[in-house]
Amino acid sequence: LQQNLNCIKTQFSQNVTCYFTMNIKRIIIILTTIILTFLSVVIGKRLLLNHYREKADIALFLSGDYKAAIEYYGELIWWQPKTPILYYNRGDAFNNDGQFERAISDYNKSIQLGIRDSLQAYLRIALTNKKNGNYGAEGYYLQKLLDLSEGQKGKENE
């Protein structure tokens, strides 16, 4: 009887150990799958964004395909809506495509999001207004540009 009890205890202990070992292996496999899937998505997104950025830059700066550049920058903005340079570059594409109001809107959005070279964005707004025949707005933005550049000169001299 004692021998049977010992055998049952041993088998029970082995079964419990086997059960826990199998579950731990399953958990490790599930966690590994989740981590690899997450990394694939993150890396895939980064590759996709780099691909769109390259296509957008080529379309805008090299081939002059402004409609394609607008489309690619639009995709990039969908993924990264708080990146000011994307709006600025899409503004250039709109501007070159003759869509002046949309260009001005994107230049303003780039300023609102804190583009580093806001003076250049204000200059683009002024020049786009001039192209569009809106000379009052052109003058306004040129004056704003002068005021901002004077303010920056004052900060440099301090």
BABA-607632 format. One record per residue (C-alpha): residue number from 0; x, y, z. Coordinates in steps of 0.5 Angstrom, whole numbers, plus 500, padded with zeros to 3 digits. Example, Ala and Ser with C-alpha at 12.3 -4.5 7.8 and 13.67 -1.06 7.14 Angstrom:
2
<r 0, <525, 491, 516>>
<r 1, <527, 498, 514>>
END
This chain:
158
<r 0, <500, 500, 500>>
<r 1, <506, 505, 502>>
<r 2, <509, 503, 495>>
<r 3, <503, 505, 491>>
<r 4, <502, 511, 495>>
<r 5, <509, 513, 493>>
<r 6, <508, 511, 486>>
<r 7, <501, 515, 486>>
<r 8, <505, 521, 489>>
<r 9, <511, 521, 484>>
<r 10, <506, 521, 478>>
<r 11, <502, 526, 481>>
<r 12, <508, 530, 482>>
<r 13, <511, 529, 475>>
<r 14, <504, 531, 472>>
<r 15, <504, 537, 476>>
<r 16, <511, 539, 474>>
<r 17, <509, 537, 467>>
<r 18, <503, 541, 467>>
<r 19, <507, 547, 469>>
<r 20, <512, 546, 465>>
<r 21, <508, 546, 459>>
<r 22, <504, 552, 461>>
<r 23, <510, 556, 462>>
<r 24, <513, 554, 455>>
<r 25, <506, 556, 452>>
<r 26, <506, 563, 456>>
<r 27, <513, 564, 453>>
<r 28, <511, 562, 446>>
<r 29, <505, 567, 447>>
<r 30, <509, 572, 449>>
<r 31, <515, 571, 444>>
<r 32, <510, 572, 439>>
<r 33, <507, 578, 442>>
<r 34, <513, 581, 442>>
<r 35, <515, 579, 435>>
<r 36, <509, 582, 432>>
<r 37, <510, 588, 436>>
<r 38, <517, 589, 433>>
<r 39, <515, 587, 426>>
<r 40, <509, 593, 426>>
<r 41, <514, 598, 429>>
<r 42, <519, 596, 424>>
<r 43, <514, 596, 419>>
<r 44, <511, 603, 420>>
<r 45, <518, 606, 420>>
<r 46, <520, 603, 414>>
<r 47, <513, 605, 411>>
<r 48, <514, 612, 413>>
<r 49, <521, 612, 411>>
<r 50, <519, 610, 404>>
<r 51, <513, 615, 403>>
<r 52, <518, 620, 406>>
<r 53, <523, 618, 400>>
<r 54, <518, 618, 395>>
<r 55, <515, 625, 397>>
<r 56, <521, 628, 397>>
<r 57, <523, 625, 390>>
<r 58, <516, 627, 387>>
<r 59, <517, 634, 390>>
<r 60, <524, 636, 389>>
<r 61, <527, 632, 384>>
<r 62, <521, 630, 379>>
<r 63, <516, 636, 380>>
<r 64, <511, 631, 380>>
<r 65, <507, 635, 385>>
<r 66, <500, 631, 385>>
<r 67, <504, 625, 388>>
<r 68, <508, 629, 393>>
<r 69, <502, 632, 395>>
<r 70, <499, 625, 396>>
<r 71, <505, 622, 399>>
<r 72, <506, 628, 404>>
<r 73, <498, 627, 406>>
<r 74, <500, 620, 408>>
<r 75, <506, 622, 412>>
<r 76, <501, 627, 415>>
<r 77, <496, 622, 417>>
<r 78, <501, 618, 421>>
<r 79, <505, 624, 424>>
<r 80, <500, 629, 424>>
<r 81, <504, 633, 429>>
<r 82, <511, 634, 424>>
<r 83, <511, 641, 422>>
<r 84, <516, 640, 416>>
<r 85, <511, 635, 413>>
<r 86, <506, 641, 412>>
<r 87, <511, 645, 410>>
<r 88, <513, 641, 404>>
<r 89, <506, 639, 402>>
<r 90, <505, 647, 402>>
<r 91, <511, 647, 397>>
<r 92, <508, 642, 393>>
<r 93, <501, 645, 393>>
<r 94, <504, 652, 392>>
<r 95, <508, 649, 386>>
<r 96, <501, 646, 383>>
<r 97, <498, 652, 384>>
<r 98, <493, 650, 390>>
<r 99, <495, 657, 393>>
<r 100, <490, 657, 399>>
<r 101, <492, 650, 401>>
<r 102, <499, 652, 401>>
<r 103, <498, 658, 405>>
<r 104, <494, 653, 410>>
<r 105, <499, 648, 410>>
<r 106, <505, 653, 411>>
<r 107, <500, 656, 417>>
<r 108, <500, 649, 420>>
<r 109, <507, 648, 420>>
<r 110, <508, 655, 424>>
<r 111, <503, 653, 429>>
<r 112, <506, 646, 430>>
<r 113, <513, 650, 431>>
<r 114, <517, 649, 425>>
<r 115, <524, 651, 426>>
<r 116, <525, 656, 421>>
<r 117, <518, 660, 422>>
<r 118, <521, 666, 418>>
<r 119, <522, 662, 412>>
<r 120, <515, 659, 412>>
<r 121, <512, 667, 413>>
<r 122, <516, 668, 407>>
<r 123, <513, 663, 403>>
<r 124, <506, 665, 405>>
<r 125, <507, 672, 403>>
<r 126, <510, 670, 396>>
<r 127, <504, 665, 395>>
<r 128, <499, 671, 397>>
<r 129, <503, 675, 391>>
<r 130, <502, 669, 386>>
<r 131, <495, 669, 388>>
<r 132, <494, 676, 387>>
<r 133, <493, 678, 394>>
<r 134, <497, 683, 395>>
<r 135, <494, 686, 402>>
<r 136, <496, 679, 405>>
<r 137, <503, 679, 402>>
<r 138, <504, 686, 405>>
<r 139, <501, 683, 412>>
<r 140, <506, 677, 412>>
<r 141, <512, 681, 409>>
<r 142, <511, 686, 415>>
<r 143, <510, 680, 420>>
<r 144, <517, 677, 417>>
<r 145, <520, 684, 418>>
<r 146, <518, 684, 425>>
<r 147, <520, 677, 427>>
<r 148, <527, 678, 424>>
<r 149, <528, 684, 428>>
<r 150, <526, 681, 434>>
<r 151, <531, 675, 433>>
<r 152, <536, 680, 431>>
<r 153, <535, 683, 438>>
<r 154, <535, 677, 441>>
<r 155, <542, 675, 438>>
<r 156, <545, 682, 440>>
<r 157, <543, 681, 448>>
END
